[in-house]
Amino acid sequence: MATGGSRSIRDSQEYLRQAGAAAREMLVAAAAQRWKVPASECDVENGVITHTPSRRKLRFGQVAQDASKLEPPKDVKLKDSQGMESYRKAARRLDIPDKVKGKPLFGIDVQLPGMAYAAIAQCPVFRGKLATVAGERIKGMRGLIKVVQLEDAVAVVADNWWRANRMLKLLAIEWDAGPNGDASTASIREFVRFGLEDSSVPVARNDGNVETAFSSAAKVIEAEYYAPFLNHAPLEPMNCTALVKGDRVEVWAPTQNAEATHATAAATAGVPLENVEVHLTHLGGASGGAASRITRARRLRSQRRWKAGR
């Protein structure tokens, strides 16, 4: 239950086809039972089941409840690729009108009664750590609930996000940047270049002989391309909402990795997996940074909002 790198169809195509074919057979079987006819006499097109001899028709929705009570078939026959016209047509996006009107619920929109909010600052250097934090300036301020220190971040929890964020900015935070403190686009480029020239690295494939081809070429054109280090900043701030009641946990998250969200919530709360329920919301942009990491508050930047049920 995860997607990334546009792998949804690439990785799941066969499963989706099998699921669709199984559902189709169950719907046809339900219609055939209602008509008291053999399923082999029924045809399906555009969500409508037709009993060919009598021309009686039923829509999928009309038999869906009956079909849900049937045993799913163990083996289903998939359509031949030549007969899948729908694969070559643009699908109608039913979600577009609501998105234009601003109706969908994104993760950042989730609100629960009595909710507490956290604003978090993470070390600006990868693998850096939190050195010290002084919270004297925010003691006694209205709405303050707690200051939480993590290995590489510090968060202020308050009764609303604006107060939490304001108090976070008043904290005196010192970071230990560590060995990556001097990292830059130039140093990263040199690191990658070294990897290209390092003869000790493993070789996955070795096709042909580049050196021989170059030496016998009439003309060699040489060019080098590189891209700078880019910030993976999604349009929607990284966020999630967690509600803990006893040994039960609910999480609302705009995540690409629901399975990791489920496991992380259970491990963090110290409860069994079956005690955790994850609600997936719309995701306001991924840009490489909102996959499984979105489930962990410690990954959030200082200007990003994280909400937790109190």
N, C-alpha and C positions, 0 to 999 in steps of 0.2 A: 504494500500500500504506500508506494512512493513514486514520485516522478521527477525527472530532471533531465536536462540535455535533450528535450523533445523526445523522450523515450516511450511515452505513453502507448502509442500505437506500435512502435517498433518492437517493444518488449512484450506487449500484451495482446497483440492482434489475434493470435491463435486462441487465447483464452476467451477473448471477447466474442469471436466468431462462434466458438463452442457454446458459450452461454446464450448467445442470441438464437442459435439453432435449436438448443434444448428448449428455450422458452417458446419458440415458434411451434415445436412439436406438441408441447403441453397445451398451448392455446388451441391448436387444431383438434387435439384429442378431446378437449373440453367441449368444443363446438360439436364434434361428431357425437359425443355422448348425449348432448342436448337434442340433437336431431335423430338420435338412434340410427346412425348410419356408419359405415366403415370410414375411418380416417383417410384411407387411400382415395376416397371419392371427393376429398376436399382440396381446394386450391387456395393459395394465399397471394395477395398482391396489395401493396400499399396499406398494410394494416387491416385488410378486410379478408375474412375467410368466406369462401364461396363453396357451397355444395353443388358440384358441377351438374349432376343430373337434374336437380330440382331448381337450381339457380337461387336457392335461399342464401342469404348473406348475414353475417354477424361481424361486428367490429371487434378488435382485440379487447377493447375496454369492456365490452358486454360479457365476455367470458373470462376475464382476468381473475376474478375471485374464485371461480370454479377451477381454473387452471392451477391456481396456487395451492390447491389441496391435492394435486396429483403428484405421484412419485416422478422426479426428474429422470429422463432416460439416461442410461449409462453410456450408450454409444449413439452419437448423432452423425448424420451424413451432412457434410458441409457442401455448400454450393461450389460448382466449378468456377474458377476465376473469370471465365468468359461470360458467365451469367450474372456477374455482380455489377450491374449498371450503376448502382448507387455509389460505388467506389469512385466512379469517374465524374460524379456530380458534386457541386458545392452544396454542403449541408446548410439548411436554413438555421441561423443562429437565433434561437428563441429568447436568449438572454439580452440581446442588444437593446430592445425598447426599455426594459427596466434599468439597464445601466445608464442609458441616456437620461432617464428621469431621476437617477440617483437613488433607486430603491434597494439595490442589493446590500446585504449586511457584510461589511468588511470586518476583519478582526479588530481594528482600532475603534469600531463603532459599538462593540459589545459593552453593555452596562448592566450591572446587577445591583440589587439593593444592598446597602451597607458596604460598598466596595471601597477598598483602600488602593492607593496608587503609588507607584514607585518610579522615580526618575533615577537613572543609573549612568555613571561615568566609568568607562573602561579605559585601561591603560592605552594611550594612543599608539604604542609600539607593540607589534606582534610578539607574543611571549614575554612581554614585560610584566612587572608585578606592582602591586600596591605597596608603597614604602610606608608612608604615614598619612593619617588624616586627622585633622583637628576640628571638632564639632562645637567648640565653645560659642561660636557666633550664632548658632541656630538653636541653642538650648532655650526652651521655654517659648519658642515661636509657635504661633497659632497653627494647629493642624498637624504638628509633628507627631509621628507615631514611633518611628525607630530609624536609626542609621545602621545599615547592614554592610559589613566589610567582607569582601571576597578576596580570593588570591590575586586577582588582576583587576578588580573593580570595586566600586563603593556605590551604594544606593541609599537614597533617602525615601522612606515610606511616609506618606501623609494622607490626609483625608481628601485631597484632590490633587490632580497632577500639576496644576500651576504652582501650588504652594511647594510641592515636592521638588519641582524643577528650580524654583527660586532659591530654596534652601540648599540644594545641591551646588548651585553656583557660588554660594557663600562659604562653602567648606574650603578649608586649606588642605589641598591634596598634593602629595608629593609622590612621584612615580619612580620606580627603578626600571629604566629602559632596558637594561641588560645588553647582551651582545648585538642586538639588532638596532640599537640606538642610532647608529650611523647609516642605516640602510637607505638606499636611494634608488632611483630608476637606473642610474649608471651601475651601481654595485649589483643590482639584480640582473642587469643585462650581462655583466661580466661573469656572473655565476652560471647563467644559462650557456654562455659561450664556452666556458670551461667544460660544461657537460657535453657539448657537441664535439669538442676536441679530445676528450678523455678516452683513451684507448682501452681503459679497464672496464668501461661500462658494458653491461650485457647487450647482445645484439638479438633483436626479435626476428628480423628477417634480413636476408642477404641475397638480393636478386641482381644478377648482372655484375658488371665491373665498371664503376664510375671512372676510375682513374684511366683505364684503358680507353673508354669512350671519349674522354676529354683529350687524351693524347693523340687520338686519330681524327679528331674533329677538324673541319676546315676553319671553323671560327668558334670561339668560346666567348659568350657574353656572361659577365659576372655581375651580380647585384646582391645587395643585402637589405633585408627589410626587418624592422622591429617595431613594436608598439610599446608605449610607455606604460608604467604601472597605473592601473585605473582603480578608482574606488567603486566597489559594488554597492551602490546605494539605491535601494528600491524606492518607488514613489511613495508607498505606504511605509511609515516607520515600523521597524520590527517590533512585534508586540505579541502578547498572549494574555489571556485571562484565566485564572485558576480559582476554583471554589472548592474548599476542603471542609467537609462536614463529617467529623468522626473519622472513620476509616474509608470514607467514600470521597472520590476526587472527580471533579468535572473540569475539563479544559476546553476553552474556545481558542482556536489558533488558526491563522491563515498560513498553514504550513504545506510544503510540498511532500513532507514525509510524515504521514499520519502514524505509521507504525513506530517510528522513533519517538514521536511525541508521546504516544501511549506508554512506551517503555520508560522514557525519561521521567514522566509524571509519576509513574508507579515507584520508580527507584527513589526519586526525590522525596516523595511523601512516605515511603516505607510501607507501601500497601501492595497486596497482590494485583496482578494485571487485571483480573476480573472485576476489581473494585474501581477501575478507572474508565471514564467515558470521555471520548474526544469528539467535540463538535467542530467540523471543518467549516470555515467561513470563506468568503471570497478573499483572494490574495491580491493586494494592490501592487503588483510588480514584483519580480523575483530578482533579476539582474545578478544571479549567482550567489546572492547572499542570504536568501530567505528559505533555504531548504531545511535540513534537519536542525540547523543552528538556531532557527527561529524559536525552537522549543526551550531554549536555555536563556534565562534572563541575563546570565553573566556575559552573553555575547553582545548585548545591546550597547550602542554608543550613547554618549552623554545627552545628545539632543533627541534621543528616541524614548518613547514612552512604553512602560510595561505596567500592566494592571494585575493586581492579585486580589482574590476574594479574601476578605478579613474574617 
